[in-house]
């Protein structure tokens, strides 16, 4: 099992932000909505690690 560190979560958040912006450019609102929910979850986990 992979260790969940601050660096790992930051990397995941950055990747997800790129995917969100790409989906916004393509006007795919469903993907944007799901990815933003996942982004909130990752940011919450990151705040708990600090």
DRENPA-3360 file (N, C-alpha, C; in nm, 2 decimals, always signed):
BEGIN
1 = XXXXXXXX = +0.08/-0.12/+0.00/+0.00/+0.00/+0.00/+0.09/+0.12/+0.00 ~ +0.05/+0.22/-0.08/+0.13/+0.34/-0.09/+0.10/+0.44/+0.03 ~ +0.21/+0.49/+0.08/+0.20/+0.59/+0.18/+0.15/+0.72/+0.13 ~ +0.05/+0.78/+0.20/-0.01/+0.90/+0.16/+0.06/+1.02/+0.24 ~ +0.15/+1.09/+0.16/+0.22/+1.20/+0.22/+0.17/+1.33/+0.16 ~ +0.22/+1.44/+0.22/+0.18/+1.57/+0.17/+0.22/+1.59/+0.02 ~ +0.35/+1.54/-0.01/+0.39/+1.56/-0.15/+0.31/+1.48/-0.25 ~ +0.27/+1.36/-0.20/+0.18/+1.27/-0.29/+0.05/+1.34/-0.31;
9 = XXXXXXXX = -0.01/+1.39/-0.21/-0.14/+1.46/-0.22/-0.13/+1.59/-0.31 ~ -0.02/+1.66/-0.29/-0.01/+1.78/-0.37/+0.01/+1.75/-0.52 ~ +0.08/+1.64/-0.55/+0.09/+1.59/-0.69/-0.04/+1.55/-0.75 ~ -0.12/+1.48/-0.67/-0.26/+1.44/-0.71/-0.35/+1.56/-0.74 ~ -0.34/+1.66/-0.65/-0.42/+1.78/-0.66/-0.38/+1.86/-0.79 ~ -0.25/+1.87/-0.82/-0.21/+1.94/-0.94/-0.26/+1.87/-1.06 ~ -0.25/+1.73/-1.06/-0.30/+1.66/-1.18/-0.45/+1.68/-1.20 ~ -0.52/+1.67/-1.09/-0.66/+1.69/-1.09/-0.70/+1.83/-1.14;
17 = XXXXXXXX = -0.63/+1.93/-1.10/-0.65/+2.07/-1.15/-0.64/+2.08/-1.30 ~ -0.53/+2.01/-1.35/-0.51/+2.01/-1.50/-0.63/+1.95/-1.57 ~ -0.68/+1.84/-1.51/-0.79/+1.77/-1.57/-0.92/+1.85/-1.57 ~ -0.94/+1.93/-1.46/-1.05/+2.01/-1.45/-1.05/+2.12/-1.55 ~ -0.94/+2.19/-1.57/-0.92/+2.30/-1.66/-0.94/+2.24/-1.81 ~ -0.89/+2.13/-1.83/-0.91/+2.07/-1.97/-1.06/+2.04/-1.99 ~ -1.13/+1.98/-1.89/-1.27/+1.95/-1.91/-1.35/+2.08/-1.92 ~ -1.31/+2.19/-1.85/-1.38/+2.32/-1.87/-1.37/+2.37/-2.01;
25 = XXXXXXXX = -1.25/+2.36/-2.06/-1.23/+2.40/-2.20/-1.31/+2.33/-2.30 ~ -1.34/+2.20/-2.27/-1.42/+2.11/-2.36/-1.57/+2.12/-2.32 ~ -1.60/+2.20/-2.22/-1.74/+2.23/-2.18/-1.80/+2.10/-2.14 ~ -1.73/+2.01/-2.06/-1.79/+1.89/-2.01/-1.82/+1.91/-1.87 ~ -1.94/+1.96/-1.84/-1.97/+2.00/-1.70/-1.98/+1.88/-1.60 ~ -2.02/+1.76/-1.65/-2.03/+1.65/-1.57/-1.90/+1.60/-1.51 ~ -1.79/+1.60/-1.60/-1.66/+1.56/-1.55/-1.61/+1.67/-1.45 ~ -1.63/+1.80/-1.48/-1.59/+1.90/-1.40/-1.65/+1.89/-1.26;
33 = XXXXXXXX = -1.77/+1.86/-1.25/-1.84/+1.85/-1.12/-1.78/+1.73/-1.04 ~ -1.76/+1.62/-1.10/-1.71/+1.50/-1.03/-1.57/+1.53/-0.98 ~ -1.49/+1.59/-1.07/-1.35/+1.61/-1.04/-1.34/+1.72/-0.93 ~ -1.42/+1.81/-0.92/-1.42/+1.91/-0.82/-1.46/+1.85/-0.68 ~ -1.55/+1.75/-0.68/-1.58/+1.68/-0.56/-1.46/+1.61/-0.51 ~ -1.39/+1.54/-0.60/-1.27/+1.47/-0.56/-1.16/+1.56/-0.52 ~ -1.15/+1.68/-0.58/-1.05/+1.78/-0.54/-1.07/+1.82/-0.40 ~ -1.20/+1.85/-0.36/-1.23/+1.89/-0.22/-1.19/+1.78/-0.13;
41 = XXXXXXXX = -1.22/+1.65/-0.16/-1.18/+1.54/-0.08/-1.03/+1.54/-0.05 ~ -0.95/+1.56/-0.16/-0.80/+1.56/-0.15/-0.75/+1.67/-0.07 ~ -0.81/+1.79/-0.09/-0.77/+1.91/-0.01/-0.80/+1.89/+0.14 ~ -0.91/+1.82/+0.17/-0.95/+1.79/+0.31/-0.84/+1.70/+0.37 ~ -0.81/+1.59/+0.30/-0.70/+1.50/+0.34/-0.57/+1.57/+0.37 ~ -0.54/+1.66/+0.28/-0.41/+1.73/+0.29/-0.41/+1.82/+0.41 ~ -0.52/+1.88/+0.44/-0.53/+1.97/+0.56/-0.52/+1.88/+0.69 ~ -0.57/+1.76/+0.69/-0.56/+1.67/+0.80/-0.42/+1.63/+0.83;
49 = XX = -0.33/+1.61/+0.73/-0.20/+1.57/+0.74/-0.11/+1.67/+0.81 ~ -0.14/+1.80/+0.78/-0.05/+1.91/+0.83/-0.04/+1.91/+0.98;
% end
